[in-house]
Amino acid sequence: MLAEKTVLVTGGTGAIGSAICRAAAREGARVAFSYRKDEAGASSLAAELGAGDGRCLARRVAGGDAAAIAAFVAEAEQALGGVHVLVNNLGAAQVMPFALIEEADWDEMMAVNLKSMFLFSKAAVRGMIRRRAGAVVNLGSIAGSRLLEVPVHYATAKAGVVGFTTSLAKELSRYGIRVNAVVPGLIDGGIGGNVSERQLEDYQRFCALGRRGTPAEVAELVVFLASDRASYVNAQCLTVDGGL
Ligand SMILES: NC(=O)c1ccc[n+]([C@@H]2O[C@H](COP(=O)([O-])OP(=O)(O)OC[C@H]3O[C@@H](n4cnc5c(N)ncnc54)[C@H](OP(=O)(O)O)[C@@H]3O)[C@@H](O)[C@H]2O)c1
């Protein structure tokens, strides 16, 4: 249960992010979420999750804007009674062969998928350290560890999520803060929509469950890790891929 807790989800308008916001709210949490450009999606999700009753806060925040991130976290702390759980979910992929990746593409993938995680975490864990309690859940990807046909810069950034998660967990454990990662396989919608028919067929052939996952199936694991039910689960990167 996440009652009396505030969960901040980055990229709350996305396929997986919106499922995480809904699952957290269903568990009783107040929810703050960021988004990049989907104003309509953000305002309808915020209304659904109780923005009118002060139970949800949605703000447009670019993943690389340190000042805007710090301001959003501070506003959520103030308006929703602290940020007890951070879910670093926002991310983006570029489908591109290695030889065509330019320096700017590389920098963008690192910024969106990794630097944003650093900036949101730095802003959100300060309050958790003060309270001597908290949980951080980072979204990785099997692209970061498996032999798959995936863009190299995206895969590299997602591999970085593992090092970020384990080292941050080690450092923050002394303050009662757990840090884990959820590592999805191919999921319906969002970034998963970028794969070709052939890649989808391959995935379904090698996946023991023979299908893509749903955002709700990823969200279940995220809210479990965020909750005190997972009080002894720490520094783990848990895969949710149907068995590959
Ligand atoms: N879907 C999959 O199959 C899959 C598999 C493995 C891992 N993942 C991981 O799961 C996470 C969510 O993926 P998804 O499929 O749900 O993606 P998605 O539907 O494309 O959602 C991405 C979210 O991130 C936000 N965002 C994107 N770029 C941003 C930026 N530069 N600054 C701030 N916000 C930004 C988007 O905001 P707007 O909506 O406003 O644009 C949206 O809320 C990602 O970390 C992804 O790597 C997904």
The ligand as a MOL file (V3000), in Angstrom:
LIG
                    3D

  0  0  0     0  0            999 V3000
M  V30 BEGIN CTAB
M  V30 COUNTS 48 52 0 0 0
M  V30 BEGIN ATOM
M  V30 1 N 7.7250 0.4650 -24.0840 0
M  V30 2 C 8.6620 -0.4560 -24.0270 0
M  V30 3 O 8.6080 -1.4960 -24.7300 0
M  V30 4 C 9.8330 -0.3060 -23.0920 0
M  V30 5 C 10.7120 -1.3750 -22.9640 0
M  V30 6 C 11.7950 -1.2630 -22.1050 0
M  V30 7 C 11.9860 -0.1000 -21.3700 0
M  V30 8 N 11.1160 0.9280 -21.5180 0 CHG=1
M  V30 9 C 11.3850 2.1380 -20.7010 0
M  V30 10 O 10.2010 2.5230 -20.0280 0
M  V30 11 C 10.1660 3.9460 -19.8890 0
M  V30 12 C 8.8430 4.4860 -20.4410 0
M  V30 13 O 8.7500 4.1350 -21.8250 0
M  V30 14 P 7.3820 4.2510 -22.6470 0
M  V30 15 O 7.3980 3.1700 -23.6550 0
M  V30 16 O 6.2310 4.3850 -21.7100 0 CHG=-1
M  V30 17 O 7.6600 5.6350 -23.4100 0
M  V30 18 P 6.6230 6.7490 -23.9370 0
M  V30 19 O 5.2400 6.2210 -24.0110 0
M  V30 20 O 7.2530 7.3000 -25.1700 0
M  V30 21 O 6.6700 7.8490 -22.7840 0
M  V30 22 C 7.8110 8.6090 -22.5600 0
M  V30 23 C 7.5090 9.6340 -21.4740 0
M  V30 24 O 8.6940 10.4090 -21.2400 0
M  V30 25 C 8.4250 11.7870 -21.5320 0
M  V30 26 N 9.6080 12.3360 -22.1860 0
M  V30 27 C 10.1890 11.8810 -23.3450 0
M  V30 28 N 11.2740 12.6320 -23.6200 0
M  V30 29 C 11.3640 13.5660 -22.6480 0
M  V30 30 C 12.2520 14.6380 -22.3750 0
M  V30 31 N 13.2820 14.9170 -23.1820 0
M  V30 32 N 12.0390 15.3820 -21.2610 0
M  V30 33 C 11.0170 15.1300 -20.4430 0
M  V30 34 N 10.1310 14.1410 -20.6400 0
M  V30 35 C 10.3120 13.3650 -21.7230 0
M  V30 36 C 7.2030 11.8040 -22.4360 0
M  V30 37 O 6.4750 13.0270 -22.3220 0
M  V30 38 P 5.3730 13.4650 -23.4720 0
M  V30 39 O 4.2870 12.4010 -23.4410 0
M  V30 40 O 4.8650 14.7630 -23.0210 0
M  V30 41 O 6.1210 13.4730 -24.7610 0
M  V30 42 C 6.4110 10.6180 -21.8670 0
M  V30 43 O 5.7220 11.0330 -20.7100 0
M  V30 44 C 11.3990 4.4830 -20.6240 0
M  V30 45 O 12.4280 4.7210 -19.7020 0
M  V30 46 C 11.7670 3.3350 -21.5600 0
M  V30 47 O 13.1390 3.3340 -21.8910 0
M  V30 48 C 10.0440 0.8630 -22.3580 0
M  V30 END ATOM
M  V30 BEGIN BOND
M  V30 1 1 1 2
M  V30 2 2 2 3
M  V30 3 1 2 4
M  V30 4 1 4 5
M  V30 5 2 4 48
M  V30 6 2 5 6
M  V30 7 1 6 7
M  V30 8 2 7 8
M  V30 9 1 8 9
M  V30 10 1 8 48
M  V30 11 1 9 10
M  V30 12 1 9 46
M  V30 13 1 10 11
M  V30 14 1 11 12
M  V30 15 1 11 44
M  V30 16 1 12 13
M  V30 17 1 13 14
M  V30 18 2 14 15
M  V30 19 1 14 16
M  V30 20 1 14 17
M  V30 21 1 17 18
M  V30 22 2 18 19
M  V30 23 1 18 20
M  V30 24 1 18 21
M  V30 25 1 21 22
M  V30 26 1 22 23
M  V30 27 1 23 24
M  V30 28 1 23 42
M  V30 29 1 24 25
M  V30 30 1 25 26
M  V30 31 1 25 36
M  V30 32 1 26 27
M  V30 33 1 26 35
M  V30 34 2 27 28
M  V30 35 1 28 29
M  V30 36 1 29 30
M  V30 37 2 29 35
M  V30 38 1 30 31
M  V30 39 2 30 32
M  V30 40 1 32 33
M  V30 41 2 33 34
M  V30 42 1 34 35
M  V30 43 1 36 37
M  V30 44 1 36 42
M  V30 45 1 37 38
M  V30 46 2 38 39
M  V30 47 1 38 40
M  V30 48 1 38 41
M  V30 49 1 42 43
M  V30 50 1 44 45
M  V30 51 1 44 46
M  V30 52 1 46 47
M  V30 END BOND
M  V30 END CTAB
M  END
